[in-house]
Amino acid sequence: MNIIIDISKYQNKITWTKVKVDGVYIKATEGVGYVDPMFNKHVTGACSVNIPIGFYHFASLNSTD
């Protein structure tokens, strides 16, 4: 069984060397124009330990977080 997690700005203190998963989906955007402020940091962190990544958009009717 593969373990894949999703993360966003709410997971702001990740010790990537301790994360034991098969993949991670990283929140990129939400609504109209909102970019998750932790997006770049999460991408860099996951890549630094070779965890496969994917991205997602959170659909919302709001134009801000």
N, C-alpha and C positions, 0 to 999 in steps of 0.2 A: 504494500500500500504506500502511495506517495503522500508525503505531508507537504502541503502548500499553504502558506499563510498570506493574509493581506495586511498591509500596514499603511498608515497615514500619519499626519502630524501628531496624532495622539500617542504614537509610539516614538517618542523623541529622544530616548536614551538607550539605544540598542548596542549591546556589546556583540558585534558581528562574529567574533571568533567563538562565541558560545552558542550561536544559533545553529541548530542541527535540523535543517529542513531540506526538502528536495527542490523547493522553489519558493519565490515570493512575488506576489502581485503588489505593486506600489501605486497608491493613489496619485494620479497626476493632476487631474482637474475636477471641478465641480460646477454645476450650473453654467452660467454664461460668464466667462472671463476669470474665474477663480483658479489659481494655480496653488497646489498644496505647497506651503513654505518649506516642508521637509523633503520635497521630491528629489532634488539634486543630492542632498546628503544621503538619503536612502539608496539611491542608485549607486553612488560611489561606495557606500558601505557594503552592499550586497556583492558588487563586482569585485571588491577587494578580497573577498573570501570565495569567489567563484560560485556563488549561488545563482542559478538561473533566474532571470527576472521577466516579469510582464508588467504592463501598466493598465490602469483602468480609469474611466471617467465616471464620476458619481452624478447621475442625472438628477437635476433639481430644478424647480421652477424659480428659485431665488437667483439673483445675479451676484450675490456675495455669499460668503461662508455662513 
